[in-house]
Amino acid sequence: MTRPPSPLQGLRVLDLATLFAGPLAATMLGDFGAEVVKIEHPTRPDPSRGHGPDKDGVGLWWKLLGRNKRTVTLDLSTPGGRETLLRLAATADVIIENFRPGTLEKWQLGWEALSGANPRVVLTRVTGFGQFGPYAHRPGFGTLAEAMSGFASITGEPDGPPTLPPFGLADSIAALATAYAVMTALAARATTGRGQVVDMAIIEPILTVLGPQPLWYDQLGHVQARTGNRSLNNAPRNTYRTADGSWLAVSTSAQSVAERVMRLVGRPELIDEPWFTTGSGRAQHSDVLDEAVGHWISRRTRAEAMDAFEKAEAAIAPVYDVRDVMEDPQYRALGTITEVPDPELGPLRMQNVLFRLSETPGSIRWAGRPHGADTEAVLTELGLTQADIAALRSQGAL
């Protein structure tokens, strides 16, 4: 059976970015068929190659972040590197970069130069604070966005410190937003025939997903406080420990589910309380509701509690670590974790593509490749001869 063409087949992306939002956006495009050319400095490769655990000296994070990418080395600060990038830009649809504002311009590779080489190219600039404003030239990372957005201030226990996530949350949200922005700019190009600049500030997408906090403050002067696992919008909503030492998460965003939970745990009289009729009313009585649910769950094993909630059509989930994720039957049914062959490390299991398309699905064609593995192939396809490539190497451009 012939595999249908991937939805982004024919799209060429130059990934000049590092750590993590820009490269992850490029990965998402590559998963659905875009040809992604990862351009790294000849002696300073993407730092994700050295982040986190490695196996036999090979960074595992890169195997995920670098999947479906061809890897090329190029020093953009050299004359040869600049000229080669402009030649590559002439063949590209999208360029993703995350240098500090002004860096590409310093190398004479700003929007004027790149659009001059290719008026249809979409230049996607991903930085901590955006391309203008008083903080634009500061070094910016996802951690700073998690702090400045208000995320850390509402995360943690009420009597504890603000809490940062132990993973790249803001970067990952910005990557999703960047992939969306790229596709929007490409849709506009289909109408106008011209590329444009995407300005993505990592501090902004995470603020969007935090919900209506600015609106609440504007209209009510309300400042959300830390509430631990509780919610200001509904209750019971918490994690509860079972008799066999596991943890379960319960959510009652829907009124009908909240009522089912109270009947299940033997406290149906609470449903008749006037405050029970709204999520915010229930949230103001979290102590009562948590005690009812927590006491009931504490007398049952995880399996017993899960079975009872499922029969009652009430929302519950176990609190997993990665070992549980790898074995969960729902994730298995969805194919959320998939196996990818790799010539360096053998079979690798990693997250699959982000969503399923019924007619033109995405795929992982290969895991992250060695530093510069495709330099000669890509430059040869560009029309450079072996003598040209050797000259660039001698200049330190490759």
Secondary structure, 3 states (H helix, E strand, C coil): CCCCCCCCCCCEEEECCCCCHHHHHHHHHHHCCCEEEEEECCCCCCHHHHCCCEECCEEHHHHHHCCCEEEEECCCCCHHHHHHHHHHHCCCCEEEECCCCCHHHHCCCCHHHHHHHCCCCEEEEEECCCCCCCCCCCCCCHHHHHHHCCCHHHCCCCCCCCCCCCCCHHHHHHHHHHHHHHHHHHHHHHHHCCCCEEEEECCCHHHHHCCCHHHHHHHHCCCCCCCCCCCCCCCCCEEEECCCCCEEEECCCCHHHHHHHHHHCCCHHHHHCHHHHCHHHHHCCHHHHHHHHHHHHHCCCHHHHHHHHHHCCCCEEECCCHHHHHHCHHHHHHCCEEEECCCCCCCEEEECCCCCCCCCCCCCCCCCCCCCCCHHHHHHHCCCCHHHHHHHHHHCCC
